[in-house]
Amino acid sequence: MAQRLAIVIAVLYLIAGCSHLPVIEHQPQFHNPFPQLSRVGVAPFYNLSTEGTLDGKQVALAYFNELQAIPGFDVTPIGIIELKAQELGVDLSSYEGLRLVAQKLGLDAIVVGAVTDYTPYYPPRMALQVDWIAANPGFHPIPTGYGLPWGTPAEEEIPQSLVQATEFELARAQLQTQTPDAGAPALVPVPSARGETPHGVLAMVQSRRLKQLELSSAKKDSTHSGVREARKNEDSNRDQQAASEKDRVKPASAAHVAETAESKNPLTLAQYHEAAAGQLPADWPDPSGFVPAPPSAVKPALRPSMRPVMTHTRTYNGNDSDFTRTLENYYAFRDDARISGWQAYLTRSDDFIRFCCHMHLTEMLTARGGASESRVVWHWGIRR
């Protein structure tokens, strides 16, 4: 009788169709992995793309909404950041100005970003770089892979893409300690409001402003002949300097090179490796740096840093299969009353920008331990 009943139920399900069978879906979950960065402000973003119709504040507002939706973050809106900057008379394109505003508002960090490429036409495309500037100058950059469950059974569940990104980050930091100085002339830094050297988004903004000032000053100068003469003199001086440098630095002979190498480094290759075995630089990065250190009874000494505590740069294309697959899942868990599917997000600029901000933010947090266990959702009937 039990077998017959099971057969009858199976036949009824087949007759009724698959709409009565539940569909299992997994909703990704994210959280703030850094309690010391819980109060965050969002500054206006910069439009550095060739699309003049894009508003940087619109992108910053979309990033604000997506950041506020992640548990563990208390986000201060853009308007309050701008009003406080005007009250203090500081520039939000400098590290000093951003940190001063964050400290006065009691924030842990301020987010500033730039759109370096954008097109609203299908397939839409957006390149986004976002920097998190910590209010405390003693906070140093958090690398990709920090906080992931290394050395635990859960390490096997880390995606291979994150493992590769972490290994690349570690190898790059290690090679910096082993790369010799080439002796090339240092690039002239772009100064900020009070002599600081910006990085990341702020460096691009300052460089763009400097170029605009140079172009405007060149247009106002009507003495074209004087400019051409000055350039000729500059080229002549540069050629003379290069010729004198060439005469001064002559290629040494092979015997001289061997004699100099022997006098400065009399060790043979085997002796060199034997002496270097077991010795590493004091600042040698190792995998233990990706695991948070245990608490200490004494606070560490302040070592100011002028680099963002977190930074992430990505480009999103509307015809990328991974991008559209994530968009479809993102749309499935939103109660969008509009009669349209996820494909419409690729034609509506506001929705596309907000999803790009969602992707950018979740990727940055996932690479630093901000991904939680996904929530299993069962759907019956028509998918909402």
SEDREN-373797 format. One line per 8 residues: number of its first residue (from 1); their letters; for each residue x, y, z of N, C-alpha, C. Coordinates in steps of 0.1 Angstrom, whole numbers, plus 5000, padded with zeros to 4 digits. Example, Ala and Ser with C-alpha at 12.3 -4.5 7.8 and 13.67 -1.06 7.14 Angstrom:
1 = AS = 5132 4943 5078 5123 4955 5078 5132 4967 5078 ~ 5128 4978 5071 5137 4989 5071 5129 5000 5079
***
This chain:
1 = MAQRLAIV = 5008 4988 5000 5000 5000 5000 5009 5013 5000 ~ 5020 5012 5008 5028 5024 5008 5035 5027 4995 ~ 5039 5016 4988 5045 5018 4975 5035 5023 4965 ~ 5022 5018 4965 5012 5023 4956 5009 5038 4959 ~ 5009 5041 4972 5006 5055 4975 5017 5065 4970 ~ 5029 5060 4971 5041 5068 4966 5040 5070 4951 ~ 5036 5059 4944 5035 5060 4930 5024 5070 4926 ~ 5012 5069 4933 5001 5078 4930 5005 5093 4932
9 = IAVLYLIA = 5013 5095 4943 5017 5109 4946 5027 5114 4935 ~ 5036 5105 4931 5045 5109 4920 5038 5112 4907 ~ 5028 5104 4904 5020 5106 4892 5013 5119 4892 ~ 5007 5123 4904 5000 5135 4906 5010 5147 4904 ~ 5022 5146 4909 5032 5157 4908 5035 5159 4893 ~ 5037 5147 4886 5040 5148 4872 5029 5154 4864 ~ 5016 5151 4868 5005 5157 4860 5004 5172 4863 ~ 5006 5175 4876 5004 5190 4880 5015 5198 4875
17 = GCSHLPVI = 5027 5192 4872 5038 5200 4867 5048 5203 4878 ~ 5059 5208 4874 5070 5211 4883 5068 5224 4891 ~ 5057 5231 4889 5055 5244 4896 5052 5241 4911 ~ 5048 5229 4915 5045 5226 4929 5058 5220 4936 ~ 5069 5219 4929 5081 5214 4935 5089 5226 4940 ~ 5095 5225 4952 5102 5237 4957 5116 5239 4949 ~ 5120 5251 4948 5132 5255 4942 5142 5260 4952 ~ 5153 5254 4954 5163 5258 4964 5172 5268 4959
25 = EHQPQFHN = 5174 5279 4966 5183 5290 4962 5191 5294 4974 ~ 5203 5299 4971 5212 5303 4981 5214 5318 4980 ~ 5211 5325 4991 5213 5340 4992 5226 5343 4999 ~ 5235 5350 4992 5248 5353 4998 5246 5363 5010 ~ 5254 5361 5020 5253 5369 5032 5267 5376 5035 ~ 5267 5388 5039 5279 5395 5041 5278 5403 5055 ~ 5289 5406 5061 5290 5413 5073 5303 5421 5074 ~ 5303 5430 5084 5315 5438 5086 5325 5430 5094
33 = PFPQLSRV = 5337 5426 5088 5347 5418 5095 5356 5426 5104 ~ 5354 5440 5104 5364 5448 5112 5356 5457 5122 ~ 5355 5453 5134 5348 5462 5144 5354 5475 5146 ~ 5367 5477 5143 5373 5490 5144 5370 5500 5133 ~ 5362 5495 5123 5358 5503 5112 5343 5502 5110 ~ 5336 5505 5121 5321 5503 5121 5314 5516 5117 ~ 5319 5527 5121 5313 5540 5118 5320 5546 5106 ~ 5313 5546 5094 5319 5550 5082 5311 5561 5075
41 = GVAPFYNL = 5318 5571 5069 5312 5581 5061 5315 5580 5047 ~ 5306 5584 5038 5308 5584 5024 5309 5598 5018 ~ 5321 5601 5012 5323 5614 5006 5319 5613 4991 ~ 5317 5624 4985 5313 5624 4971 5324 5618 4962 ~ 5319 5610 4952 5328 5603 4943 5332 5613 4932 ~ 5342 5609 4925 5347 5618 4914 5345 5610 4901 ~ 5341 5618 4891 5339 5613 4877 5351 5616 4869 ~ 5359 5606 4867 5372 5608 4859 5370 5601 4846
49 = STEGTLDG = 5358 5597 4842 5356 5591 4829 5353 5601 4818 ~ 5351 5596 4806 5348 5605 4795 5334 5608 4793 ~ 5325 5602 4802 5311 5604 4801 5307 5615 4811 ~ 5305 5627 4805 5303 5639 4813 5289 5639 4820 ~ 5280 5631 4815 5266 5631 4821 5266 5624 4835 ~ 5276 5616 4838 5276 5609 4850 5278 5618 4862 ~ 5270 5616 4873 5272 5624 4885 5279 5616 4895 ~ 5290 5621 4900 5297 5614 4911 5289 5612 4923
57 = KQVALAYF = 5281 5621 4927 5273 5620 4939 5262 5609 4937 ~ 5258 5606 4925 5248 5595 4923 5255 5582 4926 ~ 5267 5580 4922 5275 5568 4924 5277 5567 4939 ~ 5281 5578 4946 5284 5577 4960 5271 5574 4968 ~ 5260 5579 4963 5247 5576 4970 5244 5561 4969 ~ 5246 5555 4957 5244 5541 4955 5253 5533 4964 ~ 5266 5537 4965 5275 5530 4974 5271 5531 4988 ~ 5265 5543 4992 5260 5545 5006 5249 5535 5009
65 = NELQAIPG = 5240 5534 5000 5228 5525 5002 5232 5510 5003 ~ 5242 5506 4995 5246 5492 4996 5254 5490 5008 ~ 5262 5499 5013 5270 5498 5025 5261 5498 5037 ~ 5251 5506 5037 5242 5506 5049 5234 5493 5050 ~ 5232 5486 5039 5225 5473 5040 5233 5462 5046 ~ 5246 5463 5047 5255 5453 5053 5255 5454 5068 ~ 5252 5443 5075 5252 5444 5090 5266 5447 5095 ~ 5266 5456 5106 5279 5460 5112 5284 5473 5108
73 = FDVTPIGI = 5277 5480 5099 5281 5493 5094 5271 5504 5098 ~ 5276 5515 5104 5267 5526 5106 5273 5537 5097 ~ 5265 5541 5087 5271 5549 5076 5265 5563 5077 ~ 5274 5573 5076 5270 5587 5076 5268 5592 5062 ~ 5257 5598 5059 5254 5602 5045 5264 5613 5040 ~ 5263 5615 5026 5272 5624 5019 5270 5638 5024 ~ 5257 5642 5026 5254 5656 5029 5261 5660 5042 ~ 5261 5652 5052 5267 5655 5065 5282 5657 5063
81 = IELKAQEL = 5288 5648 5055 5303 5650 5052 5306 5663 5045 ~ 5298 5667 5036 5300 5679 5028 5298 5691 5038 ~ 5288 5691 5046 5285 5702 5055 5297 5704 5065 ~ 5302 5693 5070 5312 5694 5080 5325 5699 5073 ~ 5328 5695 5061 5339 5700 5054 5339 5715 5051 ~ 5327 5719 5048 5325 5734 5046 5327 5741 5059 ~ 5321 5736 5070 5323 5742 5083 5337 5743 5087 ~ 5345 5733 5084 5359 5733 5088 5368 5740 5078
89 = GVDLSSYE = 5363 5742 5066 5371 5749 5056 5382 5740 5050 ~ 5379 5727 5049 5389 5717 5044 5385 5712 5030 ~ 5395 5706 5023 5392 5700 5010 5391 5685 5011 ~ 5381 5680 5006 5379 5665 5007 5387 5657 4997 ~ 5396 5664 4989 5405 5657 4980 5419 5656 4986 ~ 5420 5658 4999 5433 5656 5006 5431 5647 5018 ~ 5442 5639 5021 5441 5630 5032 5439 5638 5045 ~ 5445 5649 5047 5444 5657 5059 5430 5661 5061
97 = GLRLVAQK = 5423 5666 5050 5409 5670 5051 5400 5659 5054 ~ 5401 5648 5048 5393 5636 5050 5394 5631 5065 ~ 5406 5631 5069 5408 5626 5083 5403 5636 5093 ~ 5405 5648 5091 5400 5658 5100 5384 5658 5101 ~ 5378 5656 5090 5363 5655 5090 5359 5642 5097 ~ 5366 5631 5095 5362 5619 5102 5364 5620 5117 ~ 5375 5626 5121 5378 5628 5135 5367 5637 5142 ~ 5363 5648 5135 5354 5657 5141 5340 5650 5142
105 = LGLDAIVV = 5337 5641 5133 5324 5635 5133 5324 5622 5141 ~ 5335 5618 5146 5336 5606 5154 5335 5593 5145 ~ 5340 5594 5133 5339 5583 5123 5352 5575 5124 ~ 5351 5562 5120 5363 5554 5119 5370 5555 5106 ~ 5363 5558 5095 5368 5559 5082 5359 5566 5073 ~ 5365 5572 5062 5357 5578 5052 5360 5572 5038 ~ 5350 5569 5031 5351 5563 5018 5351 5573 5007 ~ 5360 5572 4998 5361 5581 4986 5364 5573 4974
113 = GAVTDYTP = 5357 5576 4963 5359 5567 4951 5360 5576 4938 ~ 5363 5569 4928 5364 5575 4914 5359 5566 4904 ~ 5351 5571 4894 5347 5563 4883 5357 5566 4871 ~ 5365 5557 4867 5375 5559 4857 5370 5556 4843 ~ 5360 5548 4842 5354 5545 4829 5339 5542 4831 ~ 5331 5547 4821 5317 5544 4822 5310 5546 4809 ~ 5301 5537 4806 5292 5539 4794 5279 5533 4798 ~ 5268 5541 4796 5254 5536 4799 5248 5527 4788
121 = YYPPRMAL = 5254 5527 4776 5248 5520 4765 5252 5505 4766 ~ 5242 5497 4760 5245 5482 4761 5256 5478 4752 ~ 5265 5470 4756 5266 5465 4770 5272 5475 4779 ~ 5265 5479 4791 5271 5489 4799 5284 5485 4805 ~ 5292 5495 4809 5305 5492 4815 5308 5503 4825 ~ 5315 5498 4836 5318 5508 4847 5331 5503 4853 ~ 5341 5512 4854 5353 5509 4862 5353 5518 4874 ~ 5355 5512 4886 5354 5519 4899 5366 5516 4907
129 = QVDWIAAN = 5371 5526 4913 5382 5525 4923 5377 5532 4936 ~ 5378 5525 4947 5373 5531 4960 5384 5529 4970 ~ 5386 5539 4978 5396 5539 4989 5389 5542 5002 ~ 5393 5534 5012 5388 5537 5026 5399 5544 5034 ~ 5397 5556 5038 5407 5564 5045 5403 5563 5060 ~ 5412 5557 5068 5410 5556 5082 5412 5569 5089 ~ 5404 5572 5099 5406 5584 5107 5418 5584 5116 ~ 5422 5572 5120 5434 5570 5128 5446 5567 5119
137 = PGFHPIPT = 5456 5576 5118 5467 5574 5109 5475 5561 5112 ~ 5473 5555 5124 5480 5543 5127 5475 5531 5121 ~ 5464 5532 5114 5458 5520 5107 5465 5518 5094 ~ 5470 5506 5092 5478 5503 5080 5469 5495 5070 ~ 5473 5494 5057 5465 5487 5047 5462 5473 5051 ~ 5449 5468 5049 5445 5455 5051 5446 5447 5038 ~ 5455 5437 5037 5457 5431 5024 5446 5421 5021 ~ 5446 5417 5008 5437 5407 5004 5440 5394 5010
145 = GYGLPWGT = 5431 5387 5016 5433 5374 5023 5434 5375 5038 ~ 5434 5388 5043 5435 5389 5058 5421 5385 5064 ~ 5423 5377 5075 5411 5373 5082 5404 5361 5077 ~ 5409 5355 5066 5403 5343 5061 5407 5331 5069 ~ 5400 5320 5069 5402 5309 5079 5414 5301 5075 ~ 5426 5307 5074 5438 5299 5071 5442 5290 5083 ~ 5447 5279 5079 5452 5269 5090 5440 5262 5097 ~ 5428 5263 5093 5417 5256 5099 5410 5247 5089
153 = PAEEEIPQ = 5401 5238 5093 5394 5230 5084 5386 5237 5073 ~ 5382 5250 5077 5374 5258 5067 5383 5263 5056 ~ 5396 5261 5057 5405 5267 5046 5402 5260 5032 ~ 5397 5248 5033 5394 5241 5020 5382 5247 5013 ~ 5374 5255 5020 5362 5261 5014 5365 5275 5009 ~ 5378 5280 5010 5381 5293 5004 5381 5292 4989 ~ 5375 5300 4982 5375 5299 4967 5389 5300 4962 ~ 5391 5293 4951 5405 5293 4945 5409 5307 4940
161 = SLVQATEF = 5399 5315 4936 5403 5328 4931 5409 5337 4943 ~ 5403 5335 4955 5408 5342 4966 5422 5337 4970 ~ 5424 5324 4969 5437 5318 4973 5448 5324 4963 ~ 5445 5324 4951 5454 5330 4941 5457 5344 4943 ~ 5446 5352 4946 5448 5366 4949 5457 5369 4962 ~ 5455 5360 4972 5462 5361 4984 5477 5358 4982 ~ 5479 5347 4974 5493 5343 4971 5500 5354 4963 ~ 5493 5360 4954 5499 5371 4946 5502 5383 4954
169 = ELARAQLQ = 5493 5386 4964 5496 5398 4973 5508 5395 4981 ~ 5509 5383 4986 5521 5379 4995 5534 5380 4987 ~ 5533 5374 4975 5545 5374 4966 5550 5388 4962 ~ 5540 5396 4960 5544 5410 4956 5550 5417 4968 ~ 5545 5415 4980 5551 5422 4991 5565 5416 4994 ~ 5567 5403 4992 5580 5397 4995 5590 5402 4985 ~ 5586 5403 4972 5596 5407 4962 5600 5422 4963 ~ 5592 5430 4970 5595 5444 4972 5608 5445 4981
177 = TQTPDAGA = 5609 5435 4990 5620 5435 4999 5633 5429 4993 ~ 5632 5423 4981 5643 5417 4975 5647 5424 4962 ~ 5639 5434 4958 5642 5441 4945 5652 5452 4947 ~ 5663 5451 4940 5673 5462 4942 5668 5475 4937 ~ 5674 5486 4942 5671 5499 4937 5677 5502 4924 ~ 5669 5506 4914 5674 5508 4901 5682 5521 4899 ~ 5680 5530 4909 5687 5543 4908 5681 5552 4899 ~ 5668 5549 4894 5661 5559 4885 5657 5571 4893
185 = PALVPVPS = 5656 5582 4886 5651 5595 4893 5637 5593 4898 ~ 5635 5598 4910 5621 5597 4916 5611 5606 4909 ~ 5599 5601 4908 5589 5610 4901 5585 5621 4911 ~ 5582 5632 4905 5577 5644 4913 5563 5641 4918 ~ 5561 5640 4931 5548 5638 4937 5538 5650 4935 ~ 5526 5647 4934 5516 5657 4933 5512 5661 4947 ~ 5515 5673 4951 5512 5677 4965 5497 5679 4967 ~ 5493 5677 4980 5479 5680 4983 5478 5693 4990
193 = ARGETPHG = 5467 5696 4997 5465 5709 5002 5476 5714 5012 ~ 5482 5705 5020 5491 5710 5030 5504 5702 5029 ~ 5508 5699 5017 5521 5692 5015 5521 5677 5016 ~ 5510 5671 5017 5509 5656 5018 5509 5650 5004 ~ 5513 5638 5003 5514 5631 4990 5502 5621 4990 ~ 5492 5624 4981 5481 5615 4980 5484 5602 4973 ~ 5475 5592 4975 5476 5579 4969 5462 5575 4963 ~ 5462 5566 4954 5450 5560 4949 5441 5571 4943
201 = VLAMVQSR = 5428 5571 4947 5418 5580 4941 5423 5595 4942 ~ 5428 5599 4954 5432 5613 4956 5443 5616 4946 ~ 5452 5607 4944 5463 5610 4934 5458 5613 4920 ~ 5448 5605 4916 5442 5607 4903 5435 5620 4902 ~ 5428 5624 4913 5420 5636 4913 5430 5648 4912 ~ 5441 5648 4920 5450 5659 4920 5457 5659 4907 ~ 5461 5648 4901 5467 5648 4888 5458 5654 4877 ~ 5445 5651 4878 5436 5656 4868 5434 5671 4870
209 = RLKQLELS = 5434 5676 4882 5433 5690 4884 5446 5698 4880 ~ 5457 5692 4882 5470 5698 4878 5470 5699 4863 ~ 5466 5689 4855 5466 5690 4841 5456 5700 4836 ~ 5444 5701 4842 5435 5712 4838 5441 5726 4841 ~ 5448 5728 4852 5454 5741 4854 5465 5744 4844 ~ 5473 5734 4840 5483 5736 4830 5477 5739 4816 ~ 5466 5732 4813 5459 5735 4800 5453 5749 4800 ~ 5447 5753 4811 5441 5767 4811 5451 5777 4811
217 = SAKKDSTH = 5463 5775 4817 5473 5785 4817 5480 5786 4803 ~ 5480 5775 4796 5486 5775 4783 5477 5782 4773 ~ 5464 5781 4775 5455 5788 4766 5455 5803 4768 ~ 5458 5808 4780 5458 5822 4783 5471 5828 4778 ~ 5481 5820 4776 5494 5826 4771 5494 5828 4756 ~ 5495 5840 4752 5493 5843 4738 5507 5844 4731 ~ 5518 5844 4738 5531 5845 4732 5536 5831 4728 ~ 5531 5826 4717 5535 5813 4713 5549 5812 4709
225 = SGVREARK = 5555 5823 4703 5569 5822 4700 5578 5821 4712 ~ 5574 5828 4722 5582 5827 4735 5582 5813 4740 ~ 5570 5806 4739 5569 5793 4744 5577 5783 4736 ~ 5577 5785 4723 5585 5776 4714 5600 5778 4717 ~ 5604 5791 4719 5618 5793 4722 5622 5787 4735 ~ 5613 5788 4745 5617 5782 4758 5618 5767 4757 ~ 5609 5761 4749 5610 5746 4747 5623 5742 4740 ~ 5627 5750 4730 5639 5747 4723 5651 5748 4733
233 = NEDSNRDQ = 5651 5758 4741 5662 5760 4751 5662 5748 4761 ~ 5650 5744 4765 5650 5733 4774 5654 5720 4768 ~ 5651 5718 4755 5656 5706 4748 5671 5706 4746 ~ 5676 5718 4743 5690 5719 4741 5698 5717 4754 ~ 5693 5722 4765 5699 5720 4778 5698 5705 4782 ~ 5687 5698 4779 5686 5684 4782 5695 5676 4774 ~ 5697 5680 4761 5707 5672 4752 5721 5674 4757 ~ 5725 5686 4761 5738 5689 4767 5740 5681 4779
241 = QAASEKDR = 5730 5681 4788 5732 5673 4801 5733 5658 4798 ~ 5725 5653 4789 5726 5639 4785 5740 5635 4780 ~ 5745 5645 4771 5758 5642 4765 5769 5642 4776 ~ 5769 5652 4785 5779 5652 4796 5778 5640 4805 ~ 5765 5635 4807 5763 5624 4816 5769 5611 4809 ~ 5767 5611 4796 5772 5599 4788 5788 5599 4788 ~ 5794 5611 4787 5808 5611 4788 5814 5608 4802 ~ 5806 5612 4812 5811 5610 4825 5810 5595 4829
249 = VKPASAAH = 5798 5589 4826 5796 5574 4829 5800 5566 4817 ~ 5811 5560 4816 5816 5552 4805 5814 5537 4809 ~ 5811 5529 4799 5811 5514 4803 5824 5509 4807 ~ 5824 5502 4818 5836 5496 4823 5840 5483 4816 ~ 5852 5480 4816 5857 5468 4809 5853 5456 4818 ~ 5854 5444 4811 5850 5432 4819 5860 5429 4830 ~ 5873 5432 4828 5883 5430 4838 5881 5439 4850 ~ 5877 5452 4847 5874 5461 4858 5862 5457 4866
257 = VAETAESK = 5851 5452 4859 5839 5448 4866 5843 5436 4875 ~ 5850 5426 4870 5854 5415 4878 5862 5419 4890 ~ 5872 5428 4888 5880 5433 4899 5872 5440 4909 ~ 5863 5448 4905 5854 5456 4914 5845 5446 4922 ~ 5839 5436 4915 5830 5427 4922 5838 5418 4932 ~ 5850 5415 4928 5858 5407 4938 5862 5414 4950 ~ 5865 5428 4948 5869 5436 4960 5858 5439 4969 ~ 5846 5441 4963 5834 5445 4971 5827 5433 4977
265 = NPLTLAQY = 5827 5422 4970 5820 5410 4974 5829 5398 4971 ~ 5839 5395 4980 5848 5384 4978 5842 5370 4980 ~ 5829 5369 4984 5823 5356 4986 5819 5350 4973 ~ 5821 5337 4972 5817 5330 4960 5802 5328 4961 ~ 5796 5322 4950 5781 5320 4950 5777 5311 4961 ~ 5784 5300 4963 5781 5290 4973 5782 5296 4987 ~ 5792 5304 4989 5794 5311 5002 5783 5321 5005 ~ 5778 5328 4994 5767 5337 4995 5755 5330 5000
273 = HEAAAGQL = 5751 5319 4993 5739 5312 4997 5740 5306 5011 ~ 5752 5302 5015 5754 5297 5028 5752 5307 5039 ~ 5757 5320 5036 5756 5331 5045 5742 5336 5046 ~ 5734 5335 5035 5721 5340 5035 5710 5330 5040 ~ 5714 5318 5041 5705 5307 5045 5700 5310 5060 ~ 5687 5310 5061 5681 5312 5074 5680 5327 5079 ~ 5684 5336 5070 5683 5350 5073 5673 5357 5064 ~ 5664 5364 5070 5654 5372 5063 5654 5386 5067
281 = PADWPDPS = 5649 5395 5058 5648 5409 5063 5639 5411 5074 ~ 5641 5422 5081 5633 5425 5093 5618 5427 5089 ~ 5615 5432 5077 5602 5435 5073 5597 5424 5063 ~ 5602 5412 5064 5598 5402 5054 5584 5397 5057 ~ 5575 5399 5047 5561 5394 5048 5560 5379 5048 ~ 5553 5373 5057 5551 5359 5057 5536 5356 5058 ~ 5531 5344 5055 5517 5341 5056 5511 5343 5069 ~ 5518 5344 5080 5512 5346 5093 5506 5360 5094
289 = GFVPAPPS = 5510 5369 5085 5504 5382 5085 5490 5383 5081 ~ 5485 5372 5075 5471 5372 5071 5461 5367 5082 ~ 5467 5362 5093 5460 5358 5105 5461 5369 5116 ~ 5449 5374 5121 5450 5384 5131 5459 5380 5143 ~ 5467 5389 5148 5476 5386 5159 5468 5386 5172 ~ 5473 5378 5182 5466 5378 5195 5466 5391 5202 ~ 5458 5393 5212 5458 5406 5219 5471 5408 5227 ~ 5475 5420 5229 5487 5424 5236 5484 5432 5248
297 = AVKPALRP = 5492 5431 5259 5489 5440 5271 5494 5454 5269 ~ 5502 5457 5258 5507 5470 5256 5503 5474 5242 ~ 5498 5486 5240 5494 5491 5227 5506 5493 5218 ~ 5505 5490 5206 5517 5492 5197 5520 5507 5195 ~ 5532 5510 5191 5536 5523 5189 5530 5529 5176 ~ 5528 5542 5175 5521 5548 5164 5531 5549 5152 ~ 5528 5543 5141 5535 5544 5129 5526 5550 5118 ~ 5526 5563 5116 5516 5569 5107 5517 5563 5093
305 = SMRPVMTH = 5506 5562 5086 5505 5557 5073 5497 5566 5064 ~ 5502 5569 5052 5494 5577 5043 5487 5569 5032 ~ 5485 5557 5034 5479 5548 5024 5465 5544 5029 ~ 5455 5542 5020 5442 5538 5024 5442 5525 5031 ~ 5433 5523 5041 5433 5511 5049 5427 5500 5041 ~ 5419 5503 5031 5414 5493 5021 5412 5500 5008 ~ 5415 5493 4997 5413 5498 4984 5409 5487 4975 ~ 5401 5490 4965 5396 5479 4956 5393 5486 4942
313 = TRTYNGND = 5398 5480 4932 5396 5485 4918 5391 5474 4909 ~ 5380 5476 4902 5374 5466 4894 5367 5473 4882 ~ 5366 5465 4871 5358 5469 4860 5347 5459 4857 ~ 5335 5464 4855 5323 5455 4853 5317 5458 4839 ~ 5314 5446 4832 5309 5447 4819 5295 5440 4819 ~ 5286 5446 4812 5272 5440 4812 5271 5428 4804 ~ 5281 5424 4796 5280 5412 4788 5289 5401 4793 ~ 5294 5402 4806 5302 5392 4812 5293 5382 4819
321 = SDFTRTLE = 5295 5369 4817 5286 5358 4821 5286 5358 4837 ~ 5298 5359 4843 5298 5359 4858 5290 5371 4864 ~ 5292 5382 4857 5285 5394 4862 5270 5393 4860 ~ 5265 5388 4849 5250 5386 4847 5245 5375 4856 ~ 5253 5365 4859 5248 5354 4868 5246 5359 4882 ~ 5255 5367 4886 5254 5373 4900 5242 5383 4900 ~ 5240 5391 4889 5229 5400 4888 5216 5393 4889 ~ 5215 5382 4882 5202 5374 4883 5199 5369 4897
329 = NYYAFRDD = 5209 5365 4904 5207 5361 4918 5204 5373 4927 ~ 5210 5384 4924 5208 5397 4932 5193 5401 4930 ~ 5188 5400 4917 5175 5404 4915 5164 5395 4921 ~ 5168 5382 4922 5158 5372 4927 5155 5375 4942 ~ 5163 5381 4949 5161 5384 4963 5157 5398 4966 ~ 5152 5405 4956 5147 5419 4958 5133 5419 4954 ~ 5125 5426 4962 5110 5427 4959 5108 5439 4950 ~ 5112 5437 4938 5111 5448 4927 5096 5447 4921
337 = ARISGWQA = 5088 5457 4924 5074 5457 4920 5073 5460 4905 ~ 5084 5464 4898 5083 5467 4884 5083 5453 4876 ~ 5074 5453 4866 5073 5441 4858 5084 5441 4848 ~ 5095 5435 4853 5107 5434 4844 5116 5424 4851 ~ 5125 5419 4843 5135 5409 4848 5148 5415 4851 ~ 5158 5407 4854 5171 5412 4857 5178 5419 4845 ~ 5173 5415 4833 5179 5421 4821 5177 5436 4821 ~ 5166 5440 4827 5163 5455 4826 5173 5463 4834
345 = YLTRSDDF = 5180 5456 4844 5190 5463 4851 5202 5467 4843 ~ 5204 5461 4831 5214 5465 4822 5211 5476 4813 ~ 5198 5480 4813 5194 5492 4805 5191 5504 4813 ~ 5188 5502 4826 5186 5513 4835 5198 5517 4842 ~ 5203 5529 4840 5216 5533 4846 5216 5533 4861 ~ 5206 5538 4867 5205 5538 4882 5207 5524 4888 ~ 5200 5514 4882 5201 5500 4887 5214 5494 4884 ~ 5220 5497 4873 5233 5492 4869 5244 5497 4878
353 = IRFCCHMH = 5243 5510 4881 5253 5516 4890 5252 5511 4904 ~ 5240 5509 4909 5239 5504 4922 5244 5489 4923 ~ 5241 5481 4913 5246 5468 4914 5261 5467 4913 ~ 5267 5476 4905 5281 5476 4904 5287 5480 4918 ~ 5281 5489 4925 5286 5493 4938 5284 5481 4948 ~ 5273 5473 4946 5271 5461 4954 5282 5451 4951 ~ 5285 5449 4939 5296 5439 4935 5309 5444 4941 ~ 5312 5456 4939 5325 5462 4943 5327 5460 4958
361 = LTEMLTAR = 5317 5464 4966 5317 5463 4980 5318 5449 4986 ~ 5310 5440 4980 5310 5426 4985 5323 5419 4981 ~ 5328 5422 4970 5341 5416 4966 5352 5420 4975 ~ 5353 5433 4979 5363 5438 4988 5362 5432 5002 ~ 5350 5431 5007 5348 5425 5020 5350 5410 5020 ~ 5346 5403 5009 5348 5388 5009 5362 5385 5009 ~ 5371 5393 5002 5385 5390 5002 5392 5393 5015 ~ 5385 5398 5025 5390 5401 5038 5382 5394 5049
369 = GGASESRV = 5375 5384 5046 5367 5376 5056 5354 5382 5059 ~ 5348 5389 5050 5334 5395 5053 5323 5387 5047 ~ 5325 5375 5042 5314 5367 5037 5309 5357 5047 ~ 5296 5357 5049 5290 5348 5059 5285 5335 5051 ~ 5280 5326 5059 5274 5314 5053 5261 5318 5046 ~ 5259 5314 5033 5247 5317 5026 5235 5312 5032 ~ 5224 5319 5030 5211 5316 5035 5203 5307 5025 ~ 5198 5296 5029 5191 5287 5020 5176 5291 5020
377 = VWHWGIRR = 5171 5294 5008 5157 5298 5006 5150 5289 4997 ~ 5138 5285 5001 5130 5276 4993 5118 5284 4986 ~ 5117 5282 4973 5106 5289 4966 5097 5279 4960 ~ 5084 5281 4962 5073 5273 4956 5066 5281 4945 ~ 5063 5274 4934 5055 5281 4924 5064 5291 4916 ~ 5057 5301 4911 5064 5311 4903 5074 5318 4911 ~ 5086 5320 4905 5097 5327 4911 5094 5341 4912 ~ 5095 5347 4924 5091 5361 4926 5101 5370 4918
***
